[in-house]
């Protein structure tokens, strides 16, 4: 219980130090406040698109290969050509579209 009160008091001192209030003078501080360096947030839109194009190409190619495997009896249809075409189409669609929200 005492450690919880110490933890709360420490957090309150840190909040006071960050907001610039003078209430820290009324309470003696037993430990210095932690460093408050903030790291810049990376732009998620560019990194999401970079990951999305290869993911879409691989998934599209696999789906095309499966469909080509089912349609092997038709002339000029085989899993390899269907997979390559589907991978190219999926990569183009992903390059010009935007990545889904679950990826970023």
Order of alpha helices (4+ residues) and beta strands (2+ residues): alpha-alpha-alpha
